[in-house]
Amino acid sequence: MVVYCRRERSVLADGTLTPIVKVPSAALPSKSLLKSLAALCADPKNVVYIISGRNGDFLEEHLGHIPNLGRSEEHTSELQSPSGS
């Protein structure tokens, strides 16, 4: 997963948000990561995207509850804006 935040123009690469593990399905977002993403997304000055190789179902299950979070699924084959459209 990669996070892009426009306000600070930050990009965090794979292994930064979740540890790199042998079994990819075991790389789940922690509670502190979810809280941090929610805080970033709550600031209207930020535009935050998750860019992930994971499919939309996985991202929706683990990140779908965070308002204003944009997602790029399966290495950008599917893009969802922060507004959900």
N, C-alpha and C positions, 0 to 999 in steps of 0.2 A: 504494500500500500504506500502511496505517496500522498502527502497533503500539500496543497498549494494555498497560500493565504495572501491575497493581493495587498492588503494594507502594509504588511511588512515585507511582502514579496518573498515569503519563505517557502522553501520546498524541503520536505522531509522524505527521505527515501526508504525503500523496503528495509525492514530490520530496525527502523527507527521507531515506528509506532507499535509494532509487536516484535518480539524476538524471532529471529530466524530459527526455525525448528525443522527436524527431519520430516515430520508429517505436517504438511501445510494446513490441514484442518484443525490442528492444535494451536495455530497462531490466531488467537482470539483477542479482541480489544479488551484491555483492562478497564475497571471502573474508573480509575484516575484518567485514563485516556479519554473515555467517553465524557467525563466531566469537563476536561480541558477543551475538547472539540465543541461541546455545547456552549462553553463560555466564549470561545472564539466566534462561533456562529451567532451568538446573541448580540454582538457588537455590530451595529449597522454599517460601520466603516470597513468591516472585513468582508471579503468574498472568499469563502473556504470551499475547496474541492478535495475530495478523496479520489485519487487515481489508483485503481486496483486491477489486478488480474482476476479477481474474484468475480463471480457472476452476480447478477442483480438480486437473486433470492438471498444469497448470503449477506450482501450489503444491506438489503432491506431489513433482514432479521436482526442484524447487529448494530446498524447505524440509522435505520429508517425513522427512529423516534426523535432524532435531532433536527429541530427546525432549522431551515436556511442552510443546510449542508448540501452542496453540490456533489455529484458522484459521476465518475467515469468508470464504467464497468468493463471488465474483460479487456484491459489495456486499450481503452477508448473506443471499443466497438459500439458501446452504448453510452450516451451522455445524458445526465439529468441535471438541470439547472438547480440552484439553491431554492428557487421558488417552486420546484416540483414539476415544472413543465418542460 
